[in-house]
Amino acid sequence: MVSNKANIEAKQINLTTPLHLASRNGNLSIVQYLLSNKANIEAKQNKLLTPLHIASDSGFLPLVRFLVNQKANIEAKSDNKLTPLDFAIAKGNTLVVQYLTAIQNKTKWN
């Protein structure tokens, strides 16, 4: 894809990038590939959703962990001022909620 000069930051009408789509589908290997080729981990859709918001909403814990380890902003706010943790709570994604809560608590105490 990149070797053929494809634009890894190409945006759809709602500003969705390939990284957003891979995050929505829980495709960790594609997310890893895109980030290794300098995709913007903090890219925002028209509702200000980052890939971490989307992965948290979808409940993909391995992907959430990877994005956090790659320094995704766990405090990023959507257009409604919601964080990735808020999205995980709203969807009942318990494992993601537990993980993000632990990360936030660790960050606050360090």
HULINMO-V778401 format. One line per field, one symbol per residue. ss: DSSP state (A for helix, B for strand, O for the rest). phi: phi as a letter, one per 20 degrees, with the letter a starting at -180 (. if undefined). psi: psi as a letter, one per 20 degrees, with the letter a starting at -180 (. if undefined). Layout:
ss: ???
phi: ???
psi: ???
//
This chain:
ss: OOOOOOOOOOOOOOOOOAAAAAAAOOOAAAAAAAAAOOOOOOOOOOOOOOAAAAAAAAOOAAAAAAAAAOOOOOOOOOOOOOOAAAAAAAAOOAAAAAAAAAAAAAAAAO
phi: .ffemfefdgdegemfdgffffffemegffggffffdmfefdgdffemeegfgffffeneggfggffffemfffdgdffemdegfgfffgemegffgfffffffffffee
psi: ghhjkqoijpqahjjprhhgghghiknghggggghikkqohjppaijkprhhgghghiknghgggggghjkqoijqpahjkqrhggggghikmghgggghggggggghi.
//
